Amino acid sequence: MPLIFDFCIATDWEYDRDFLQLVQRYAHQEQGLSTYIVEPFNLNETIRKLHDNELAFNFLFDRGSDSTPEFLELHRWLVERGIPVLDPLERLKWASDKATMHLEFISNGLATPYTIIIPPFSTTEDLFLSVADLAKLGRPFIIKPANTTGGGLGVVNGAETLQDVLQARKEYGDDKYLLQEKVIPIERNQKRFWFRGFYCCGLIECTWWNDLTHVYESLTPEDIINFQLQPLFDIVKKISNLIKLNFFSTEIAVNQRGQFIVIDYVNEICDMRLKSMHPDGVPDQIVKKISSQIARYVREQISTVGHRGSLPMGRANSSSFISQ
């Protein structure tokens, strides 16, 4: 008989540790779930034990497959055997394509920056943009790859000319590119009206997020009332209904005309570093709420779909992160 754990958490990023330790804590203390951590050092051993029927899981939260291909085998092996995951790879890949999301958003009434989508350099080296096209973008404008994500990879924030476009699209030659107008948010009370909204398994949290400094600031109930920011939550809800992901974030700004504009459509793998540990981290209370929500969702899913058994709460068999 295999050793069965309720909840497998796969991660390849050292800065995930504080967040996932919170997820573990809420899984153990609030939901009575046993957990198993898969990191690069024990990935191959874990896959071997699964193949040999020495190990089994009832749910997977995958934070590794997007950046480490070796984790794909773990994800696919479990999905092929009917084990539920927080978000399936196919849905994540679809939602991560900025060009696709742009078209989906405007088709469903979500306001976005004026955008021109151009084909990959590898598909066609020639590119025809008229003076009128560039004029609609304004100056400066943004150039960003459609599928290359994380840390602003390939993004040009201050493009001015067609030559900038021709040069930028060569960096990731197999990727489509988006040319977007640069949205300038309104500023009031020394606040820049740029926000990040989080969606997690039905929970919606929004926070101030400065696009220049990348620093978060908690959004208070008074802020929501005084600045009439309820549309932020409505927009995040509408995005969740459209993309059907259980966990993502999005960027929303209020432009000079007072419109709520979705800027960076879907961040399918959220950076959840804590503000107490990192100057540009997410407010701790939001990270805690999301961690608790994930644990609650896993318990609900296991209870709903049925499972092969679980380890009783209190046993020391839940794996933890190895101290570095």
C-alpha positions in Angstrom: 0.0 0.0 0.0 1.3 3.5 -0.8 1.9 6.1 1.8 -0.9 8.7 1.1 -0.7 12.4 1.6 -3.6 14.7 1.1 -1.8 17.6 -0.4 1.3 17.7 -2.6 3.0 21.1 -3.0 5.6 21.4 -5.8 7.9 24.3 -5.9 11.2 25.3 -7.5 11.7 28.9 -6.2 13.4 29.6 -2.9 11.3 32.8 -2.4 8.2 30.7 -2.3 9.2 29.2 1.0 7.5 31.7 3.4 4.2 31.6 1.4 4.1 27.8 1.1 5.0 27.4 4.8 1.8 29.4 5.5 -0.2 27.2 3.2 1.2 24.2 5.0 0.3 25.7 8.4 -3.3 26.4 7.5 -3.6 23.0 5.8 -2.4 21.3 9.0 -4.0 23.5 11.7 -7.3 24.5 10.1 -8.1 21.7 7.7 -6.3 18.7 9.2 -4.5 17.9 5.9 -1.3 16.1 5.5 1.2 17.7 3.1 4.2 16.7 1.1 6.7 19.1 -0.4 8.4 18.5 -3.7 11.5 20.5 -4.5 14.2 20.0 -7.1 16.3 17.9 -4.7 13.6 15.3 -4.2 11.7 15.5 -7.4 13.1 12.4 -9.1 12.8 10.4 -5.9 9.1 11.4 -5.6 8.3 10.5 -9.2 10.0 7.1 -8.7 8.0 6.4 -5.6 4.8 7.3 -7.4 5.7 4.9 -10.2 6.5 2.2 -7.7 3.2 2.7 -5.8 5.1 3.7 -2.7 3.6 7.1 -2.6 0.2 8.7 -3.5 -1.4 12.2 -3.3 -4.9 13.4 -3.3 -4.3 17.0 -4.6 -1.5 18.9 -6.3 -0.6 22.6 -6.0 2.0 23.1 -8.7 4.4 26.0 -8.4 7.2 24.4 -10.4 6.2 23.3 -13.9 6.0 26.8 -15.3 9.7 27.4 -14.9 11.3 23.9 -14.5 10.3 21.4 -17.2 11.3 18.5 -15.0 8.2 19.2 -12.9 6.0 18.6 -15.8 6.3 14.8 -15.4 5.0 15.0 -11.9 2.0 17.2 -12.9 1.1 15.1 -15.9 1.5 11.8 -14.1 -1.0 12.8 -11.4 -3.5 14.4 -13.8 -3.5 11.3 -15.9 -4.6 9.4 -12.8 -7.4 11.8 -12.0 -5.7 13.7 -9.2 -7.2 17.2 -9.0 -4.8 20.2 -9.4 -5.3 23.8 -8.4 -5.0 24.8 -12.1 -4.3 22.5 -15.1 -1.4 23.3 -17.3 -3.5 23.8 -20.4 -5.6 26.4 -18.8 -2.5 28.2 -17.3 -0.8 28.2 -20.7 -3.9 29.7 -22.4 -4.3 32.4 -19.8 -0.6 33.4 -19.9 -0.8 34.4 -23.6 -1.2 38.2 -23.5 -2.3 38.4 -27.1 -5.1 35.8 -26.6 -6.1 37.5 -23.3 -6.3 40.9 -25.0 -8.7 39.6 -27.6 -10.8 37.8 -24.9 -10.9 40.8 -22.7 -12.1 43.3 -25.3 -14.6 40.7 -26.6 -16.1 40.5 -23.0 -16.2 44.2 -22.3 -13.1 44.6 -20.2 -11.3 47.9 -20.9 -7.6 47.5 -22.0 -4.9 49.8 -23.3 -5.0 50.5 -27.1 -3.0 47.5 -28.5 -1.5 46.3 -31.7 -0.6 42.6 -31.9 2.3 41.7 -34.2 3.4 38.2 -35.4 6.6 36.5 -34.3 9.8 37.5 -36.1 10.4 33.9 -36.9 7.1 33.8 -38.8 7.6 37.0 -40.8 10.6 39.3 -40.6 8.8 42.0 -42.5 6.5 44.3 -40.4 4.2 46.9 -41.8 3.0 49.6 -39.4 1.7 52.9 -40.7 2.4 56.3 -39.2 -1.3 56.3 -38.2 -0.9 53.0 -36.3 2.1 54.4 -34.3 0.2 57.7 -33.7 -2.6 55.8 -32.0 -0.1 54.2 -29.5 1.2 57.6 -28.5 4.7 58.2 -27.2 6.3 56.6 -25.4 4.5 53.2 -25.8 5.1 49.7 -24.4 6.4 46.7 -26.3 5.9 43.3 -24.6 6.1 39.6 -25.7 2.9 37.7 -25.5 4.1 34.5 -23.8 7.5 35.3 -22.3 6.7 36.3 -18.8 8.3 37.0 -15.4 10.2 39.9 -14.1 9.5 42.1 -17.1 11.3 39.8 -19.5 11.5 41.3 -23.0 9.4 44.4 -22.0 10.3 47.8 -23.4 8.6 50.5 -21.4 9.8 53.6 -23.3 9.5 52.8 -27.0 9.4 55.7 -29.3 9.9 54.5 -32.9 9.3 51.8 -35.4 13.0 50.9 -35.1 12.4 50.1 -31.4 9.7 47.7 -32.4 11.8 46.0 -35.1 14.7 45.5 -32.6 12.6 44.4 -29.7 10.7 41.6 -31.5 14.0 39.9 -32.3 14.8 39.2 -28.7 12.1 36.4 -28.4 11.8 35.6 -32.1 9.2 32.9 -31.8 6.8 35.0 -29.7 4.0 37.3 -30.7 4.4 40.9 -29.4 2.0 43.5 -28.1 2.5 47.2 -28.8 0.4 49.1 -26.2 -0.3 52.7 -25.3 1.3 53.7 -22.0 -1.4 54.3 -19.4 -0.8 57.2 -17.1 -2.8 56.7 -13.9 -4.4 59.5 -11.9 -2.8 60.6 -8.7 -4.6 61.8 -5.6 -3.5 62.2 -2.0 0.0 61.1 -3.0 -1.4 57.8 -4.2 -0.8 56.5 -7.7 -4.1 54.8 -8.9 -2.5 51.5 -9.9 -3.6 48.3 -8.3 -3.1 44.6 -8.2 -6.1 42.3 -7.8 -5.7 38.7 -6.5 -8.2 36.0 -7.1 -7.9 32.7 -5.2 -10.6 30.0 -5.1 -13.5 32.5 -4.8 -11.6 35.0 -2.6 -10.9 38.5 -4.1 -8.3 40.8 -2.6 -7.1 44.1 -4.1 -4.2 46.3 -3.1 -2.4 49.4 -4.1 0.6 48.6 -6.3 3.0 51.3 -7.5 4.0 50.4 -11.1 7.2 52.6 -10.8 8.5 51.3 -7.4 6.7 47.9 -7.4 5.8 48.6 -3.7 2.4 47.4 -2.3 0.2 49.3 0.1 -2.8 47.9 1.8 -6.2 49.0 0.4 -8.4 49.9 3.3 -12.2 49.8 3.4 -12.1 53.6 3.7 -10.0 53.8 0.5 -12.6 51.7 -1.4 -15.4 54.0 -0.3 -13.6 57.4 -0.5 -12.1 56.7 -3.9 -15.0 54.6 -5.3 -12.9 51.6 -6.0 -15.5 48.8 -5.9 -15.1 48.3 -9.7 -11.7 46.8 -8.9 -13.4 43.8 -7.3 -16.0 43.6 -10.0 -13.3 43.5 -12.7 -11.3 40.7 -10.9 -14.5 38.7 -10.6 -15.3 39.2 -14.3 -11.8 38.0 -15.2 -12.1 34.9 -13.1 -15.4 34.0 -14.7 -13.7 34.4 -18.1 -10.4 32.6 -17.6 -11.5 29.9 -15.1 -8.3 29.9 -13.1 -8.4 29.3 -9.3 -5.4 31.5 -8.5 -4.1 34.5 -10.4 -3.4 38.2 -10.2 -4.0 41.1 -12.5 -3.0 44.8 -12.7 -5.7 47.5 -13.0 -5.1 51.3 -13.3 -7.5 54.3 -13.3 -6.5 56.5 -16.3 -6.7 60.2 -16.6 -10.3 59.9 -17.9 -11.3 58.0 -14.7 -11.6 54.6 -16.6 -10.6 51.4 -14.9 -8.1 49.8 -17.4 -6.8 46.2 -17.1 -3.1 46.6 -17.8 -1.2 43.3 -17.2 -4.0 40.9 -17.9 -3.3 37.6 -16.1 -0.3 36.7 -13.9 -0.9 33.0 -13.7 1.9 32.3 -11.2 1.7 35.0 -8.5 4.8 36.3 -6.7 3.7 35.8 -3.1 6.8 37.1 -1.2 5.7 38.7 2.1 6.0 42.4 2.6 7.5 41.8 6.1 10.4 40.0 4.5 10.8 41.9 1.2 10.2 45.7 0.5 8.3 44.9 -2.7 6.4 41.9 -1.2 2.6 41.4 -0.9 1.0 42.7 2.3 1.3 39.8 4.8 -2.5 39.8 5.6 -3.3 39.2 2.0 -0.8 36.3 1.8 -2.3 34.8 4.9 -5.8 35.0 3.6 -4.8 33.4 0.3 -2.9 30.7 2.0 -5.9 29.9 4.2 -8.2 29.9 1.2 -6.0 27.5 -0.7 -6.0 25.0 2.2 -9.8 25.3 2.6 -10.3 24.8 -1.2 -8.1 21.6 -1.1 -10.1 20.2 1.8 -13.4 20.9 -0.1 -12.1 19.3 -3.3 -10.8 16.2 -1.5 -14.2 15.9 0.3 -16.2 16.4 -2.9 -14.4 14.1 -5.3 -13.5 11.5 -2.7 -10.0 10.3 -2.0 -8.0 7.1 -1.3 -7.4 7.9 2.4 -5.4 10.4 4.4 -2.9 10.5 7.2 -4.5 11.5 10.5 -3.8 15.0 11.8 -0.9 15.1 14.1 1.3 12.5 12.5 4.8 13.7 11.8 4.7 12.4 8.3 4.0 15.7 6.5 7.2 16.7 4.7 8.7 20.2 5.2 11.2 22.4 3.4 14.8 21.4 3.9 16.8 24.1 5.7 19.4 25.6 3.4 
